[in-house]
């Protein structure tokens, strides 16, 4: 008997029609149409509790997988018995085999990294292809374009600050103008109305021998020209001598009046010109500032419009009305970015040197600073900032260490902090950060590793790598002199210790055999190192990335990559599908870990970045601005 042909329904609009066809299939379908097995027709999502048109398995269980078994059986009851017996098991088996096909995963990884890139960089034996592809797809979804969005946000913030500064200058200028209004209001018809005494003094200063009197027709006379007898006034018009004297006095008075009028007119013109120049200068300055503010606002609005138009700028800003608004329609809003940024600005009073995500799923962040303290932050609460849980060792200054906190390491509930005070302090995260022990080293502690909960490794300034047992009162197990200069970075597993030093060497030490296996000489020294699977990635003092293959206690240099860092690579994290780097050049970069790395995003910071930590897709960085910044998937 031939098997009936049934297909998966995907259109909700045809749900009823598809259901009727499924129900009537065993009765009405001719045998020649039921000759193609392996296709399953189910009622569409409109008949299911889930709103998804097609089921997709996930950790929580969604769609078809989230239904009770009774409902699944009910759905299967609409199918022919032959289909349930033979087709469904074949479909499930075929889909199950897809996830086990290594070739399919390799082809998917090639599409993600690009045809010219080599992936993975190290050995392929035992490589976890499904996890790598899953992580790369999540990384591409979250981080592609994040650098551009962050740059646009910074640009808009700077524009807003410029507008605020311009408005502040405008307010200051208005305040100064109000203070000077009294002087400007004294100008009437182009002539300064000043105190009469001041005017007389100015005229007297400019014209020697002239005495000014009010302008009511009285005479101006030169001192000593006319004498008065007996304190009385001379009668006018009594004789020819008197007439000549009167005419001479009038002529002199007219001449002096003309001179005085000329002086006053010159003063008036000079003051009018000065006042006009001041007013014109103020007007030009105000016009320039106003134009600058308008241009800044115009640029801000134009950027907002372009951002909405390309659908990739998620910055809220002013928008200009467009054709869609005139027609009564508007474009759909842009989706929010996949990542949210948290800033932990308070809690430290000096540069943050190290950061570490602990507790699983990026729930808690530890930060070590040059203020000698270690802070624990709770990232689980909402908002743009985390909540400070504890300052380890107490509250206030110098409570955790007596020197700079330079490095952190954790394993389970155990947290270790290393300091320039030549100590390593142990803390119990399960007991609210209570102190578990103190290890005294002989030099400044520069790097730490916790390959096991009871084994602690410390690299120090005195060129040594020390092994400690955290369970005993005298924790030092052995001190290894592996380098000829300070040990700057350290990674380890249960058997091997890899250390990098300022002497430009990398050393592999076998803990079980108790001997050095290999010492590799480099052309630069490493400051950060990450060991994952069979690959070792590191960053050096020149801004270069180094990839090594690690197998059977032997390390082999693979490649060096220039990903754009121009200074010390201070932090690096590599997993099968992700690569994060940060540098003292004030940048953080996110890459796909292929050869060469494919950079998805570059974030620019205001200060040098001293370190990073990645856990469950959450990224935290230690900043030279006394703060910690965190990026995580938007909830």
Rosetta blueprint (number, residue, H / E / L):
1 X L
2 X L
3 X L
4 X L
5 X L
6 X L
7 X L
8 X L
9 X L
10 X L
11 X L
12 X H
13 X H
14 X H
15 X H
16 X H
17 X H
18 X H
19 X H
20 X H
21 X H
22 X H
23 X H
24 X H
25 X H
26 X H
27 X H
28 X H
29 X L
30 X L
31 X H
32 X H
33 X H
34 X L
35 X L
36 X L
37 X L
38 X L
39 X L
40 X L
41 X L
42 X L
43 X L
44 X L
45 X H
46 X H
47 X H
48 X L
49 X L
50 X L
51 X L
52 X L
53 X L
54 X L
55 X L
56 X L
57 X L
58 X L
59 X L
60 X L
61 X L
62 X L
63 X H
64 X H
65 X H
66 X H
67 X L
68 X L
69 X H
70 X H
71 X H
72 X H
73 X H
74 X H
75 X H
76 X H
77 X L
78 X L
79 X L
80 X L
81 X H
82 X H
83 X H
84 X H
85 X H
86 X H
87 X H
88 X H
89 X H
90 X H
91 X H
92 X H
93 X H
94 X H
95 X H
96 X H
97 X H
98 X H
99 X L
100 X L
101 X L
102 X H
103 X H
104 X H
105 X H
106 X H
107 X H
108 X H
109 X H
110 X H
111 X H
112 X H
113 X H
114 X L
115 X L
116 X L
117 X L
118 X E
119 X L
120 X L
121 X L
122 X L
123 X L
124 X L
125 X L
126 X L
127 X L
128 X L
129 X H
130 X H
131 X H
132 X H
133 X H
134 X H
135 X H
136 X H
137 X H
138 X H
139 X H
140 X H
141 X H
142 X H
143 X H
144 X L
145 X L
146 X H
147 X H
148 X H
149 X H
150 X H
151 X H
152 X H
153 X H
154 X H
155 X H
156 X H
157 X H
158 X H
159 X H
160 X H
161 X H
162 X H
163 X H
164 X H
165 X H
166 X H
167 X H
168 X H
169 X H
170 X H
171 X H
172 X H
173 X H
174 X H
175 X H
176 X H
177 X H
178 X H
179 X H
180 X L
181 X H
182 X H
183 X H
184 X H
185 X H
186 X L
187 X E
188 X E
189 X L
190 X L
191 X E
192 X E
193 X L
194 X L
195 X L
196 X H
197 X H
198 X H
199 X H
200 X H
201 X H
202 X H
203 X H
204 X H
205 X H
206 X H
207 X L
208 X L
209 X L
210 X L
211 X L
212 X L
213 X L
214 X L
215 X L
216 X L
217 X L
218 X L
219 X L
220 X L
221 X L
222 X L
223 X L
224 X L
225 X L
226 X L
227 X L
228 X L
229 X L
230 X L
231 X L
232 X L
233 X L
234 X L
235 X L
236 X L
237 X L
238 X L
239 X L
240 X H
241 X H
242 X H
243 X H
244 X H
245 X H
246 X H
247 X H
248 X H
249 X H
250 X H
251 X H
252 X H
253 X H
254 X H
255 X H
256 X H
257 X H
258 X H
259 X H
260 X H
261 X H
262 X H
263 X H
264 X H
265 X H
266 X H
267 X H
268 X H
269 X H
270 X H
271 X H
272 X H
273 X H
274 X H
275 X H
276 X H
277 X H
278 X H
279 X H
280 X H
281 X H
282 X H
283 X H
284 X H
285 X H
286 X H
287 X H
288 X H
289 X H
290 X H
291 X H
292 X H
293 X H
294 X H
295 X H
296 X H
297 X H
298 X H
299 X H
300 X H
301 X H
302 X H
303 X H
304 X H
305 X H
306 X H
307 X H
308 X H
309 X H
310 X H
311 X L
312 X L
313 X L
314 X L
315 X L
316 X L
317 X L
318 X L
319 X L
320 X L
321 X L
322 X L
323 X H
324 X H
325 X H
326 X H
327 X L
328 X L
329 X L
330 X L
331 X L
332 X L
333 X L
334 X L
335 X L
336 X L
337 X L
338 X L
339 X E
340 X E
341 X E
342 X E
343 X E
344 X E
345 X L
346 X L
347 X L
348 X L
349 X L
350 X L
351 X L
352 X E
353 X E
354 X E
355 X E
356 X E
357 X E
358 X E
359 X L
360 X L
361 X L
362 X L
363 X L
364 X E
365 X E
366 X E
367 X E
368 X E
369 X E
370 X L
371 X L
372 X L
373 X L
374 X E
375 X E
376 X E
377 X E
378 X E
379 X L
380 X L
381 X L
382 X L
383 X L
384 X L
385 X L
386 X L
387 X E
388 X E
389 X E
390 X E
391 X E
392 X L
393 X L
394 X L
395 X L
396 X L
397 X L
398 X L
399 X L
400 X L
401 X L
402 X L
403 X L
404 X L
405 X E
406 X E
407 X E
408 X E
409 X E
410 X E
411 X E
412 X L
413 X L
414 X E
415 X E
416 X E
417 X E
418 X E
419 X E
420 X L
421 X L
422 X L
423 X E
424 X E
425 X E
426 X E
427 X E
428 X E
429 X H
430 X H
431 X H
432 X L
433 X L
434 X E
435 X E
436 X E
437 X E
438 X E
439 X E
440 X E
441 X L
442 X L
443 X L
444 X L
445 X E
446 X E
447 X E
448 X E
449 X E
450 X E
451 X E
452 X E
453 X L
454 X L
455 X E
456 X E
457 X E
458 X E
459 X E
460 X E
461 X L
462 X L
463 X L
464 X E
465 X E
466 X E
467 X E
468 X E
469 X E
470 X L
471 X L
472 X L
473 X L
474 X L
475 X L
476 X E
477 X E
478 X E
479 X E
480 X E
481 X E
482 X L
483 X L
484 X L
485 X L
486 X L
487 X E
488 X E
489 X E
490 X E
491 X E
492 X E
493 X L
494 X L
495 X L
496 X E
497 X E
498 X E
499 X E
500 X E
501 X E
502 X L
503 X L
504 X L
505 X E
506 X E
507 X E
508 X E
509 X E
510 X E
511 X L
512 X L
513 X L
514 X L
515 X E
516 X E
517 X E
518 X E
519 X E
520 X E
521 X E
522 X L
523 X L
524 X L
525 X L
526 X E
527 X E
528 X E
529 X E
530 X E
531 X E
532 X E
533 X L
534 X L
535 X E
536 X E
537 X E
538 X E
539 X E
540 X E
541 X L
542 X L
543 X L
544 X L
545 X E
546 X E
547 X E
548 X E
549 X E
550 X E
551 X E
552 X L
553 X L
554 X E
555 X E
556 X E
557 X E
558 X E
559 X E
560 X E
561 X E
562 X L
563 X L
564 X L
565 X L
566 X L
567 X L
568 X L
569 X E
570 X E
571 X E
572 X E
573 X E
574 X E
575 X E
576 X L
577 X L
578 X E
579 X E
580 X E
581 X E
582 X E
583 X E
584 X L
585 X L
586 X L
587 X E
588 X E
589 X E
590 X E
591 X E
592 X E
593 X L
594 X L
595 X E
596 X L
597 X L
598 X E
599 X E
600 X E
601 X E
602 X E
603 X E
604 X E
605 X L
606 X L
607 X L
608 X L
609 X E
610 X E
611 X E
612 X E
613 X E
614 X E
615 X E
616 X L
617 X L
618 X E
619 X E
620 X E
621 X E
622 X E
623 X E
624 X L
625 X L
626 X L
627 X L
628 X E
629 X E
630 X E
631 X E
632 X E
633 X E
634 X L
635 X L
